[in-house]
Each structure stands twice: as C-alpha cells, then as structure tokens.
Amino acid sequence: MARKIGSRYTAHQILGRGSAGTVWLGEGPDGPVAVKLLREDLASDQELVGRFVQERSALLGLDHPHVVSVRDLVVDGNDLALVMDLVRGTDLRTRLDRERRLAPEAAVAIVADVADALAAAHAAGVVHRDVKPENVLLDMQGPLGPGGSHPALLTDFGVAKLIDSPRRAPSGAPGARASATTTRIIGTPDYLAPEIVEGLPPRAAVDIYALATVLYELLAGFTPFGGGHPGAVLRRHVTETVVPLPGIPDELWQLMVQCLAKAPASRLRASELSLRLRDLLPLLAGMPPLDVDEPDEPEPEQSSAEPAPEAESPRRRGVVPLVPGSATDSNRDTHTSMRVPGPDELAGGALGTARVPRPAGGHRPGSARHRAETARKRRLALTAGAVALAAALGVGTWLATSGDEPPPQDTKHSTPAKP
C-alpha cells in the first residue's frame, strides 16, 4: 500500500527491513528513489531529529560515483526519512552469502571502489562509521570491472552517527550525571576499530580498518576477529593480531596488515588505499578464490560487557539487532549497542582468542572439533589394534592345536601298498 513521505515523495513497496528502519521503493519529482524510513521511536526523539537536521548539508553534499547519494532528508510528523538514489542491484552481503568467497581480483576491485567513496567522504569531513558488506551495493546495470565485478557503491552514510549519541537526562533529574558519563558503542562488532572499542572518538581511520576487515572477509569467507560472544569479538580487536591467509600474495597481505594496524596513524588514507589496490589488480588476474575453511567456533567464554540481543544469524556472527527482541533480516541494517569494555575486560586470556584460518578439510589444533577428531581417530586405532590382536591370537591357537592331529592324506597322489 502506497504512503506519502512528506509532500514530495510516495513510498510504494518495501524493499527491506532493518533495525534502524524500513527501506521503500519510492517515487519523487525526478523519478524512482529509495526511501529509508527510520523507526517511529527514533522520529519521536527530538534530540536525534536535531542531529538529523544538522547532518543534512553534509549528507546532501556527498556526490561521488561510488556513493549512494542522499537526495533529501524528510522530517514530517512521525516520519523521519532519508531519500536516496535507487540502485538496481544487490548488496555485497547477499553476494558473499551466495558465493562464500570471492576471487581476489574481484574482491580487490570492489574494495577499491569503496575506498574511492570513503576518500570523497573523508575529504568532506564525513566519517561513515559502519562500513560492512551490508552497506555496499552492487550496481548490476553498471559496466563490469576487473574480475567481472559490478560497480560498488557505499550507502548509509550518517546513520550510525545519527543513532550514536548518549541520551542526556534533564538537568537535575535522577541519573543525569550517570547518563552524561556513560559511553556506548554503536556499530557491528566484527568491523569495529580498536580505538572505538577503547572509547576514543571515531576518525577517518576507523573506516579504513572496517574496509580492510571487509576485504579479509571477501577473500576468506569470514572476518579476522569475529565469532562467539560480542564482548569477545571486541576484545580480539584490541588484543589480537590478524592471522595470515594461506595463498594470498604477499604484497596484498602487507597492505591489509597495514590497514588493520591497531594504531590509527599507521593505517593508510582512503585515497592511498584505493591507488595501492588498483596497482595490485594485474597481479591478481585469474587467481581463483582462496582454498581455506572457516575456523572452528571459539570456546564459549564469559564477558562482562553488556551483550546485544541473542537473535543472531549463524552465518553472520556479531551482526545483531539494535532493538531488543528484533531479529535480523534481509536488509541487514543492524548494529549492536553495548558499553565500552573496561581495561580488565580487554586484557585477553593467556591462550589468546585469535581466529586461525585452517586448510580446507582440517580443524584448528586445540579446538573442540580437533579434539573430537583426534579422539575418534584414537578410538579407530584402538579398535583396529584389538581386531589385529584377536586375529593374531586366533592364528596362534590354530597352530597350537593343529600339531596334535595327523597330517591329511592326499588320496589322489598316494602310492598303493604292496601285498
């Protein structure tokens, strides 16, 4: 059923639902558009509406071939909406779910497009803060690029920033002081830069870290620090180093390591990353997807960091709804909201928690699956040994008893006795 969005737009059908709102296929004065209608509880938050209006000029000013442009921001009664360009295609998460891993050439070409988009945004003073496959759209009507990749466009600029702000209690109200000092994290755990986890303000470098994580995921089929409890994921970002991917060219790996550095100043700028990635494309031409399997699930661990709701998709660990009780869906516009862990929570364990890629068909040493497989092989070996021992004992028994019997007579070749 069609509904009016402000005075200039009409929303005709739902394209997807997410934790922040609903995306509609709409119509405006200049033709088809995508309308992201934010949740009513967000629209009723006057403080958020104020930030929404403040971000208007910055968001409307982002004009780049690899950015899904925001055409308008609508505040009308209970409606709070972003009107965006309509991209005829799919999101990168959908492609990744379908193919599991991409060939290096296609993965690097897509990430280079996104780096171009970030370079334009950063030059305009805008930090995305939620770079992930769900927020990368592939234009299926655009020309094919290296490795058969479709043009990639980055969307949802400003959404995380609009939502991410501590609510201030009225002056003198109970809890006002606590509210002002409470620091929370808004984002998707698998892609959060260490400085965000430590409570520092997000700068342009957080987008580079997230984009390098996306590149790792496109190549491997899993993120370097994801898996398990969201609190454990946040801790890995701070305490663990990324594990090399087998079969990846060293030049590409060193570039990824630099962009996944714990120190923001050590990472490349978006424009530098784009140039370096495009320089590597000839080296990657024709390479097949990497042959690695996803690491085994980490052992369950407790974290005092406040978790997000438990409704998670098994294939997208760490991607959880912002709203308690809501489930993730095809739109995957999802975040987690949790307090910043304390220093003791980020200290890590003695054994570490890094996710180690393993060769196809194998299990990570020390993992639950590896221990189960080792136990199974031990049982098989014991069973085989018992069978061999039983067979040996059986032969020995036959030899021992056969000595008491006369040898059989061969009547066919025997010589008759003389009379």
GITALIN-V310859 format. One line per field, one symbol per residue. ss: DSSP state (~ for helix, > for strand, _ for the rest). psi: psi as a letter, one per 30 degrees, with the letter a starting at -180 (. if undefined). A space follows every 10 residues. Layout:
# GITALIN-V310859
ss=???
psi=???
This chain:
# GITALIN-V310859
ss=__>>>___>> >>>>>>>___ >>>>>>>>__ >>>>>>>>_~ ~~~__~~~~~ ~~~~_~~~~~ ______>__> >>>>>>__>> >>>>____>> >~~~~~~~~_ ___~~~~~~~ ~~~~~~~~~~ ~~~_______ __~~~>>>>_ _____~~~__ >>>>____~~ ~~~_______ _____~~~~~ ~__>>>>_~~ ~__~~~~___ ___~~~~~~~ ~~~~~~~~~~ _________~ ~~~~~~~~~_ _________~ ~~~~~~~~~_ ___~~~___~ ~~~~~~~~~~ ~~~~______ _>>_______ __________ _>_~~~___> __________ _____>>>>_ __________ _______>>_ _______~~~ ~~~~~~~~~~ ~~~~~~~~~~ ~~~~~~~~~~ ~~________ _________
psi=kkkkjaffkk kelkflklff akkkklkafg aklkjjjlle feffjeeeee eeeefeeeef fjjkfgkjkj elkkjjcgkj kkjlkkkjbl leeeeeeefe llkeeeeeee eeeeeeeeee eefggkkefh klefgjkkjf flkkakggkl kkkklhkfee eeejkkkklk kflkgeeeef fkklkkajef gklefeeggl kkaefeeeee eeeeeeeeef gllfglkake eeeeeeeefl lkkkkkfkke eeeeeeeefg kekeffllle eeeeeeeeff eeffkfkllk illkllklkk lkkfkjlllf jlkffhkfjl kekkflllaf egillkjllk lleefgflle flgkjjlllk flkkkfleee eeeeeeeeee eeeeeeeeee eeeeeeeeee ffffkkkkkj feglkkkk.
